[in-house]
Amino acid sequence: ATGELFVQALDAAGGEIVGDSTGFRCAWGVEVFPDGGEDSPPMASTCSFPARLELPPGTYQVRARWKGIERVIAAVTVEAGASSLRAVSFGRETE
């Protein structure tokens, strides 16, 4: 059984970022790593926002990027048969 992870991206004004960057060398999107960091290749990725990923149950580290800004969401837990939602803000770097 798997679970779903939804990642919603927000711009500096709090508006939702929507789109697919596949044709732009995956310029924005999400990468999912096993808990413990980015020392291994991502186990799942997408080039779009909002991002929807189906994952086995477990704890993950998620890296989201947009317009040259990266945000890391640590310790995201996915449970079998459940959906998990995370929002990431691409406001100012000091946020």
C-alpha positions, -999 to 999 in steps of 0.1 A, spaced: 0 0 0 11 35 -7 2 70 4 1 104 -13 21 135 -7 8 168 -21 31 198 -21 16 232 -27 39 261 -36 32 297 -26 47 328 -40 58 359 -20 23 372 -20 8 339 -8 -7 330 -42 -5 294 -54 22 286 -80 7 264 -107 24 250 -137 46 224 -154 83 230 -161 90 198 -180 97 217 -213 120 240 -194 146 214 -181 125 209 -150 132 244 -138 109 240 -108 93 212 -89 99 187 -61 124 159 -53 118 134 -25 147 117 -7 146 90 20 148 104 55 184 112 62 190 136 34 201 141 -1 231 117 -1 213 93 -24 194 99 -56 158 112 -53 133 83 -51 106 104 -67 104 138 -84 81 160 -104 85 192 -125 52 207 -116 33 226 -89 11 215 -72 30 183 -69 13 149 -63 36 120 -55 26 84 -46 51 70 -21 55 39 1 49 46 38 78 62 55 95 95 65 111 116 37 130 148 31 114 169 3 133 196 -17 112 221 -36 126 246 -61 113 276 -80 131 305 -97 164 296 -83 151 293 -47 152 260 -29 133 250 2 137 218 22 109 202 41 123 177 66 106 147 82 75 144 60 57 113 70 36 94 45 11 68 58 -4 39 38 -38 49 23 -35 84 36 -28 118 20 -3 143 34 -3 180 24 26 203 27 27 240 17 61 256 9 65 294 6 89 310 -19 88 344 -3 119 362 9 150 341 18 148 353 54 113 337 60 
